[in-house]
Amino acid sequence: MKPNIGISEKDLKNTATILSVVLANEMTLYVKTRKAHWNVTGESFMELHKLFEGQYKELEEAIDQVAERIGKLGHKTPGTMVEFSKLATIKEHPGKHESSKEMLKDLLKDHETLIVELRKSIDDCVNKHKDVGTADFFTGLMEHHETTAWILRRYLN
């Protein structure tokens, strides 16, 4: 049964497409953060190991919320790595093992990329697709990424 929530089917589909890209980016960032957690070394090993663990756990929650939002709008959620890799705008670096500092820089860059994309998505949801609920959801998600980016940035100053 299609949702009857005051948003046209076309706008629901467009918003679900935006959410699918966000989901793919969140999944990609989750995998990259897990990789950092597994491969971090050096003087700050335990601190960064725990930091990355906390961050990937937060990403797990965000991933589930994004996926459920797609379902709330009456659409199917992509759920394979093939789909995610096609949709994601942030990319992995297979076979590359970075220093702790490079891991921090790469994850920071990805969080900042997502922040910029979420800002645009908020505008599109409100102005093009009349979906204030998803825009509000994206605002909260963006704020989490801003906090994580701030924390990562502090390690690099």
URRAFEN-V952857 format. One record per residue. RES is the residue in one letter. OMEGA is omega as a letter, one per 40 degrees, with the letter a starting at -180 (none if undefined). Layout:
res:omega
RES:OMEGA
RES:OMEGA
This chain:
res:omega
M:a
K:i
P:i
N:a
I:i
G:i
I:a
S:i
E:i
K:i
D:i
L:i
K:i
N:i
T:i
A:i
T:i
I:i
L:i
S:i
V:i
V:i
L:i
A:i
N:i
E:i
M:i
T:i
L:i
Y:a
V:i
K:i
T:i
R:i
K:i
A:i
H:a
W:a
N:a
V:i
T:i
G:a
E:a
S:a
F:a
M:i
E:a
L:i
H:i
K:i
L:a
F:i
E:i
G:a
Q:a
Y:i
K:i
E:i
L:i
E:i
E:a
A:i
I:a
D:i
Q:i
V:a
A:i
E:i
R:i
I:i
G:i
K:i
L:i
G:a
H:i
K:a
T:i
P:a
G:i
T:i
M:i
V:i
E:a
F:a
S:i
K:a
L:a
A:i
T:i
I:a
K:i
E:i
H:a
P:i
G:a
K:i
H:a
E:i
S:i
S:a
K:i
E:i
M:i
L:i
K:a
D:i
L:i
L:i
K:a
D:i
H:i
E:i
T:i
L:i
I:i
V:a
E:i
L:i
R:i
K:a
S:i
I:i
D:a
D:a
C:a
V:a
N:a
K:a
H:i
K:a
D:a
V:i
G:i
T:i
A:i
D:i
F:i
F:i
T:i
G:i
L:i
M:i
E:i
H:i
H:i
E:i
T:i
T:i
A:i
W:i
I:i
L:i
R:a
R:i
Y:a
L:i
N:none
